[in-house]
Amino acid sequence: MKRIIHILTIVLAFYRFADAQGYKNPVISGFHPDPSVCRVGNDYYLVTSSFEYFPGVPVFHSKDLINWTKIGHCLTRPSQLKLDKCGSSAGIYAPTIRYHEGRFYMVTTNVSAGGNFYVHTDDPAGEWSQPIFVEQGGIDPTLYFEDGKSYFISNGKGITISEIDLKTGKRLTESKIVWGGTGGRYPESPHLYKKDGWYYMLISEGGTEYGHKMTIARSRSIYGPYDSNPANPILTHINENAQSNPIQGTGHGDFVQAHDGSWWVVFLGFRPQSLLHHVLGRETFLAPVRWDTNAWPVINGNGTVDLDMKVPTLPLKPVKQPDYSTSFNESKLGVDWVYLRNPFIKYYSLTEKKGSLRLKSSPITLDEHDSPTFVGRRQEHIDFSATTLLSLKNATEDDQAGITAYYSPQAHYDLFLKKSKDGKHKVFLNYKMGVLNHLANEVEIPGDHVYLQVKGDKDFYSFYYSIDGKEFKFLNKINVWYLSSETNGGFTGVLLGLYAQSKNKNTKAYGDFDEFIYKPTL
């Protein structure tokens, strides 16, 4: 009988492997850091950080942990998310998503306004509740539920836990520090799991950079003491065996047990591309976990991961290939589009010209920690092109509208249309790099409409314009370095944005954008 069971186990393992032969990392590309995941039946839901962008906390859905579809955002109303004049890489940090008694909870920190809070919903693709704030300091909070009790965990001077009233957020017990990590700096991103009678506390250490790592401890009691895994860290690319890996900065993860019983971890990392600079931001990666009874979890065998993961997976459930382009024919912008901080909606219209996005010039510029007239989508590929058709109306020499490769107020490359004093229209290319503003090129065009194009590769952003949309003329190129996290600091990635701004506070100018075409290139 044992021999038959053994044979059946081998056969089932073979079919599982044959059914799904691996996947490519990252599973969610571009600026999507600090992933957290939960499972409901055969469905998986994932959230990531959003910082100064609105709406906040994108929500993804998957059937296989590999193919993800963005279905909405948790924070879609200014009453949920106050970002007024917040700094770059401020705002919303490190969310966690959990499912409890038929309801989804997303807990996070607004470091610019209010601190730790959570929202809830019965439909993760729909509207979420108003925030419920918790008076426990630190960042990177998570929720844990057991035996009718709700626990709130965050990091401050150490990993801290308290019991709360889930309806009100009020603490029912004093906050207690239960673990300080293994000695790495910035112990953060705690997540708690219970398995085989053990409470496992997963955290990250080392800072969200090249020294990032994931460590774990366990206890028989939720309040500790927690004993560190002798094999820590369980995930890192700081060691020699991963020094040349194209994925770096791995950490800040969340475990999930799949519906077939297997364990997985989602986590962040980044892909250096030019002299070890990265501009896509921190992305979402996936790895298998071996977690035997009463044992410590082991990630992908040796605690490292690859772009090409040749491992058995869940049966793959492919989703519709994303359409990266936008025709602006819908009544509202799609879920890939975000604003800088809380937008002034009066400057945006999808109805005043059918099939166009109208952006009305604002006296707030891209150089400010404010909300300029700007909508953008994440750059998701190292090699890409982004093209838009722009018409500029009611403009004077004080007005401009165009496309920008945007990292922060101190770092953005702008390709824009502007009217000169003599009434002629010109295309300008300007680089903002810290205190340096460099006008790289200007070209006169025959009318008030033009195609503007940005292309990216491993080393450069290149800029083009066209009158007919067929023949594009090269303007200039510049290194990617000056839009990188290594140059500017911060935790975000480059967005490709459409914008309109003016030096005149009484401006009546606007730009009509008739399309936005984003294409990954090989």
Buried (B, 14 or more C-beta within 10 A) or exposed (E): EEEEEEEEEEEEEEEBEEEBEBBEBBBBBBBBBBBBBBBEEEEBBBBBBBBBBBBBBBBBBBBBBBBBBBBBBBBBEBEBBBBEEBBBBBBBBBBBBBBBEEEBBBBBBBBBBEBBBBBBBEEBBEBBBEBBBBEBBBBBBBBBBEEEEBBBBBBBEBBBBBBBEBEEBEBEEEBBBBBBBBEBEBBBBBBBBEBEEBBBBBBBBBBBBBBBBBBBBBBEEBBBEBEBBEEBBBBBBBEEEBEEBBBBBBBBBBBBBBBEEBBBBBBBBBBBBBEEBBBBBBBBBBBBBEBEEEEBBBBBEEBBBBEEBEBBBBEBEEBEEEEBEBEBEEEEBEBBBBBBBBBBEEBBBBEEBEEBBBBBBBBBBBBBBBBBBBBBBBBBBBEBBBBBBBBBBEBBBBBBBBBBBBBBBBBBBBBBBBBEEEEEBBBBBBBBBEEEEEEBBEEEBEEBBBBBBBBBBEBBBBBBBBBEEEEBEEBBBBBBBBBBBBBBEBBBBBBBBBBBBBEBEEBEBBBBBBBBBBEEEE
